[in-house]
Amino acid sequence: GWDYEPFEIPAEVYADFKENVADRGASAYQAWTKLVADYKEAHPELAAEVEAIIDGRDPVEVTPADFPALENGFSQATR
């Protein structure tokens, strides 16, 4: 059962969320932005092409065959 008032969230739940979700997400985001910056520096023309596709300035047709299947046991959420 829930021993708290509606919409009351115990401090330990907030702390757990921060440690296991928010902080992990911030670290992953920092790693991602560094990866993107490094890629842009190493491959400026390809990076510009990728950005144009993502921004919708250069649309491409993508089919499921364009993406490899995830390996069995992949444990990170993709949504």
N, C-alpha and C positions, 0 to 999 in steps of 0.2 A: 503494500500500500504506500500511498503518498502521504507523509505526515506533515505536509506544509500547506499553507494557504494557496489558493489558485494564483498562478503567476509568480509565486515566491520561489526563487531559485537559491539553494544553499550556496554559501561562499565556496565550499569545497568543489561543487559542480563547476562553478566559474573557473576555479583554479585548474581543475582537470581539463576543461575545454581549452583554456589558454595554453597549457603545456602540450596537450596531445593533438590539438587541431590548429589553433591560431599560430603558435610559434613554429610548428612544423610547416605550415603553409607559407609563412613569411620566409623561412629559410629556403624552401623550394622555389619561391618566387625570385629571391635574390640570385639563386643559382641559375635559374632560367634567364634572367635579364643579363647576367654575365655571359652565359652561353650565346645569347643572341648578339650581344655587343662584340664578342670575340669573332663570331661568324661574319658579322658585317665588316669587321676590320680585315679578315682573311679573304673574304669573297664578296666585295662590295656590289658587283654586278648581279650575282645570283641573289644576294640579300635584297636588292632593290626589286628583282623579279618576284621573289616570294612575297614581299610587302605589297606589291601591286596586285597580286592574286588575292591575298588576304583582305585587302581594302576594297576589292571588287573593281579595281581599275583595269584589270586584265583577267576577265573571267575564263575559267577553264572547265571542261567537262570532266567530272570525276566519277568513277564507278567503283563498286566494292573491290573489283579486281586490282585496283590501284594500291590497295592497302594490304600488306601481309597480315595473315592471321596472328593474333596474339599468342605467344607461347603459353602452353599449359602451365598453370601455376602463377600466372601474372597476378600480383596481389594489390596493385595500386588502382584506386577508383579512377575511371576515365570520364566521369561526368562532373 
